[in-house]
Amino acid sequence: MMKTSRLIVLIVLAVFWAIPGCENKENVEFTDWPIIEAYLSPGDCFGLTVSRQVPFIDDVEYSGDDIDNLDISLIFEEDTLLLDPAGEGVYTDSSLTVKEGDEYTIMFQFNGKPVFAYTYIPVKPENMEQSATKISIERMDSNWTPVGGGGMSMPDPIEITWDNDDDSYYLMVIENIEDSLDPIRDFGDEDPPENIFRKQPNTSTSEEIRSNDFTYYGTHRVVLFHVLPDYADLYDENSNSSQNLTNPSTSIANGYGIFTGLNSDTVFIEVKEAK
């Protein structure tokens, strides 16, 4: 579960590269709304983060609420629990392990207003399969010549499929998990790219991974996340916007951010050098 949690952090950073959010609207009165951030996945302990906006206007007035000392109630099943503050806006319940199908509601007071948020944990992707477990790609360094002396040979893409009877959203993340990275291409003087890439959230039942998607040889972990519409919407918004977490969320009242559940399944692909 620790590896999956790390992937969650990576995809979060890919979407929200400037957390916390900010107000970037001129001539609009600033309101000190809290920003909630939680990505809840089965096997993890329940936790969330509350932060403040960083406005691009002067002389804003913040409420007197202490981010590290809020009374945040968690309603789960028939119980109401008080989350434990862990500092830096983090709140947890280490006794509560997130499970598929769980429903969570949080509530607290902030700036004199009641804040509510709700989410649930979707089911694990069903019947995830791959058309191949290996792919062979020519090395393209300074000594590269096409195999056989002809044009470059392009292997067939690997297709990942799954069931999606209810048109749910899915996000795929592919990560090279080797300790030492062996590049397929010669980067020259450029900084080497990350060992991870992702596909846009969609409601499809398949995704193709092409040879030119890969940057390094070795074992790749392919994680298919079943995500909720609020995550997919925020992903799309932040692909073309600098508003970050200050866009209103349908799952949060009197606050900004993301309070969402996700679930995942994993397969592996071995990228080998074509001989």
C-alpha positions as CSV (number, residue, x, y, z in Angstrom):
1,M,0.0,0.0,0.0
2,M,2.9,2.4,0.6
3,K,3.8,2.2,-3.1
4,T,0.3,3.0,-4.2
5,S,0.2,5.9,-1.7
6,R,3.3,7.3,-3.3
7,L,1.7,7.1,-6.7
8,I,-1.3,9.0,-5.3
9,V,1.0,11.7,-4.2
10,L,2.7,11.9,-7.6
11,I,-0.5,12.2,-9.5
12,V,-1.8,14.8,-7.1
13,L,1.4,16.9,-7.6
14,A,1.0,16.5,-11.3
15,V,-2.4,18.2,-11.1
16,F,-1.9,20.7,-8.3
17,W,1.7,21.9,-8.9
18,A,1.1,25.1,-6.9
19,I,-0.7,23.9,-3.7
20,P,-2.1,25.7,-1.8
21,G,-4.5,27.5,-4.0
22,C,-4.7,31.2,-4.5
23,E,-7.2,33.9,-5.3
24,N,-6.2,35.5,-8.7
25,K,-9.2,37.6,-9.4
26,E,-9.0,41.4,-9.4
27,N,-11.7,43.5,-7.6
28,V,-13.2,40.5,-5.9
29,E,-13.7,40.6,-2.1
30,F,-11.5,38.0,-0.4
31,T,-13.3,35.5,1.8
32,D,-11.2,33.2,4.1
33,W,-12.5,29.9,2.9
34,P,-10.6,26.8,4.1
35,I,-8.9,24.5,1.5
36,I,-9.5,20.8,2.2
37,E,-7.3,18.1,0.6
38,A,-7.9,14.4,1.0
39,Y,-7.3,11.4,-1.3
40,L,-8.7,8.4,0.5
41,S,-7.5,4.9,-0.7
42,P,-8.2,1.5,0.7
43,G,-5.6,0.3,3.2
44,D,-4.6,3.8,4.3
45,C,-5.4,5.4,7.6
46,F,-8.0,8.2,7.4
47,G,-6.4,11.6,7.0
48,L,-6.9,15.0,5.5
49,T,-5.2,18.4,5.3
50,V,-6.7,21.9,5.8
51,S,-4.9,24.9,4.6
52,R,-5.5,28.6,3.8
53,Q,-5.6,30.4,0.5
54,V,-2.6,32.5,-0.5
55,P,-4.2,35.6,-2.1
56,F,-2.6,37.8,-4.8
57,I,-4.2,40.9,-3.2
58,D,-3.0,43.0,-0.3
59,D,-4.6,43.7,3.1
60,V,-6.7,40.6,3.3
61,E,-8.4,39.7,6.6
62,Y,-8.0,36.1,7.8
63,S,-10.3,34.6,10.4
64,G,-9.1,33.8,13.9
65,D,-9.3,30.1,13.3
66,D,-6.2,28.1,14.1
67,I,-5.5,25.7,11.2
68,D,-3.8,23.3,13.6
69,N,-6.5,23.3,16.2
70,L,-9.8,22.8,14.5
71,D,-12.6,20.6,15.8
72,I,-13.1,18.4,12.8
73,S,-15.8,15.8,13.2
74,L,-15.9,12.6,11.0
75,I,-19.2,10.9,10.5
76,F,-18.6,7.2,9.6
77,E,-21.3,4.6,9.7
78,E,-23.2,5.4,12.9
79,D,-20.3,7.0,14.7
80,T,-19.2,10.6,15.0
81,L,-15.4,10.8,15.6
82,L,-13.2,13.8,16.4
83,L,-10.0,13.8,14.2
84,D,-6.6,14.2,15.8
85,P,-4.5,17.2,14.8
86,A,-1.0,16.2,13.7
87,G,0.4,19.7,12.9
88,E,0.7,21.7,9.7
89,G,-3.0,21.4,9.0
90,V,-3.0,17.5,9.0
91,Y,-5.8,15.7,10.8
92,T,-6.0,11.9,11.1
93,D,-7.7,8.9,12.8
94,S,-5.0,6.3,13.0
95,S,-7.5,3.7,14.2
96,L,-9.7,4.0,11.1
97,T,-8.5,2.1,8.0
98,V,-10.1,3.2,4.7
99,K,-12.1,0.4,3.0
100,E,-13.9,0.0,-0.3
101,G,-17.5,1.1,-0.1
102,D,-16.9,3.4,2.9
103,E,-18.8,6.7,3.1
104,Y,-17.3,9.7,4.9
105,T,-18.7,13.1,6.0
106,I,-16.6,15.7,7.7
107,M,-17.8,18.9,9.3
108,F,-16.3,21.8,11.2
109,Q,-16.6,25.5,11.8
110,F,-14.4,28.0,9.9
111,N,-14.7,31.7,9.7
112,G,-18.1,31.5,11.4
113,K,-19.5,29.1,8.8
114,P,-20.2,25.4,8.9
115,V,-18.0,23.5,6.5
116,F,-19.2,20.1,5.2
117,A,-17.6,17.5,2.8
118,Y,-18.7,14.1,1.7
119,T,-17.1,11.3,-0.3
120,Y,-17.1,7.5,-0.7
121,I,-14.6,4.9,-1.8
122,P,-15.3,3.4,-5.2
123,V,-14.8,-0.3,-6.1
124,K,-11.5,-1.6,-7.3
125,P,-11.2,-1.7,-11.1
126,E,-12.8,-5.0,-12.3
127,N,-11.2,-7.5,-14.7
128,M,-8.1,-5.4,-15.5
129,E,-6.1,-7.2,-18.2
130,Q,-3.2,-6.5,-20.5
131,S,-2.6,-7.6,-24.0
132,A,1.1,-8.2,-23.3
133,T,3.5,-8.2,-20.4
134,K,6.6,-7.3,-22.4
135,I,7.6,-4.8,-25.1
136,S,10.9,-4.6,-27.0
137,I,12.1,-1.1,-28.1
138,E,15.2,-0.2,-30.0
139,R,17.8,1.9,-28.1
140,M,18.3,5.3,-29.7
141,D,21.6,6.6,-28.4
142,S,24.5,8.2,-30.3
143,N,25.4,4.8,-31.8
144,W,21.8,4.0,-32.9
145,T,21.1,2.4,-36.3
146,P,17.8,0.9,-37.2
147,V,17.6,-2.9,-36.6
148,G,18.1,-4.7,-39.9
149,G,19.3,-1.5,-41.6
150,G,15.8,-0.4,-42.5
151,G,13.4,2.0,-40.9
152,M,12.7,2.0,-37.2
153,S,10.6,-0.9,-36.0
154,M,7.6,0.1,-33.9
155,P,6.2,-2.6,-31.7
156,D,2.4,-3.0,-31.3
157,P,1.1,-0.9,-28.3
158,I,0.1,-2.7,-25.2
159,E,-3.7,-2.4,-24.5
160,I,-5.0,-2.3,-20.9
161,T,-8.6,-3.2,-20.6
162,W,-11.2,-3.2,-17.7
163,D,-14.9,-3.3,-17.1
164,N,-16.8,-0.1,-16.8
165,D,-20.5,-0.7,-17.0
166,D,-21.4,2.6,-15.2
167,D,-19.2,5.0,-17.2
168,S,-17.0,5.7,-14.2
169,Y,-13.8,7.7,-14.5
170,Y,-10.4,6.0,-14.6
171,L,-6.9,7.4,-14.5
172,M,-3.8,5.3,-15.4
173,V,-0.3,6.0,-14.0
174,I,2.8,4.2,-15.3
175,E,6.0,4.2,-13.2
176,N,9.4,2.7,-13.9
177,I,10.4,1.0,-10.6
178,E,14.0,0.2,-11.3
179,D,16.6,1.5,-8.8
180,S,18.9,2.6,-11.7
181,L,17.3,4.1,-14.8
182,D,18.4,3.0,-18.2
183,P,17.2,5.5,-20.8
184,I,15.9,4.4,-24.2
185,R,16.8,7.7,-25.9
186,D,19.8,9.9,-25.7
187,F,18.8,13.1,-23.8
188,G,22.0,14.9,-24.7
189,D,22.3,18.1,-22.6
190,E,18.7,18.0,-21.5
191,D,17.6,17.0,-18.0
192,P,16.4,13.4,-18.0
193,P,12.6,13.1,-17.7
194,E,10.7,11.7,-14.8
195,N,10.4,7.9,-14.4
196,I,6.6,8.3,-14.4
197,F,3.8,9.3,-16.8
198,R,0.1,9.2,-16.8
199,K,-3.0,9.2,-19.0
200,Q,-5.9,11.7,-18.8
201,P,-8.9,10.6,-16.7
202,N,-11.6,9.1,-18.9
203,T,-14.7,6.9,-18.9
204,S,-13.4,4.4,-21.4
205,T,-12.8,0.6,-20.9
206,S,-9.3,0.6,-22.3
207,E,-6.1,2.5,-22.7
208,E,-3.2,2.0,-25.1
209,I,0.4,2.3,-24.0
210,R,2.6,2.9,-27.0
211,S,6.4,2.3,-27.3
212,N,7.1,6.1,-27.5
213,D,5.4,6.6,-24.2
214,F,8.2,4.8,-22.5
215,T,11.5,6.6,-21.6
216,Y,13.4,3.9,-19.7
217,Y,14.0,0.2,-19.9
218,G,13.0,-2.1,-17.1
219,T,10.0,-3.0,-15.0
220,H,7.0,-0.6,-15.1
221,R,4.2,-0.7,-12.6
222,V,0.8,0.2,-14.3
223,V,-1.7,1.4,-11.8
224,L,-5.3,1.9,-12.9
225,F,-7.2,4.3,-10.5
226,H,-10.9,4.3,-10.2
227,V,-11.6,8.0,-9.4
228,L,-14.7,10.0,-8.7
229,P,-16.1,12.7,-11.0
230,D,-15.0,15.5,-8.7
231,Y,-11.3,14.4,-9.1
232,A,-11.7,14.1,-12.9
233,D,-13.3,17.5,-13.1
234,L,-10.6,19.2,-11.0
235,Y,-7.9,17.4,-13.1
236,D,-9.4,18.8,-16.3
237,E,-9.8,22.3,-14.8
238,N,-6.2,22.5,-13.6
239,S,-4.9,21.3,-16.9
240,N,-5.9,24.7,-18.3
241,S,-6.1,26.9,-15.3
242,S,-4.0,28.4,-12.5
243,Q,-6.9,28.4,-10.0
244,N,-5.7,25.2,-8.4
245,L,-7.7,24.2,-5.4
246,T,-9.8,27.4,-5.3
247,N,-12.3,26.1,-7.7
248,P,-15.6,25.1,-5.9
249,S,-16.0,21.4,-5.4
250,T,-19.4,19.8,-5.5
251,S,-18.4,17.6,-2.5
252,I,-17.5,20.6,-0.3
253,A,-19.7,23.3,1.2
254,N,-18.2,26.6,2.4
255,G,-14.7,25.6,1.3
256,Y,-12.5,24.8,-1.6
257,G,-10.3,21.8,-2.4
258,I,-10.8,18.1,-3.0
259,F,-12.2,15.5,-0.6
260,T,-12.4,12.3,-2.6
261,G,-12.0,8.5,-2.6
262,L,-10.2,6.3,-5.1
263,N,-9.3,2.7,-5.6
264,S,-6.8,0.9,-7.8
265,D,-5.5,-2.3,-9.4
266,T,-2.0,-3.0,-10.7
267,V,-0.3,-4.9,-13.5
268,F,3.4,-4.8,-14.7
269,I,5.1,-4.3,-18.0
270,E,8.7,-5.2,-18.8
271,V,10.4,-2.9,-21.3
272,K,13.4,-4.7,-23.0
273,E,15.9,-3.6,-25.5
274,A,15.3,-4.9,-29.0
275,K,18.2,-7.0,-30.3
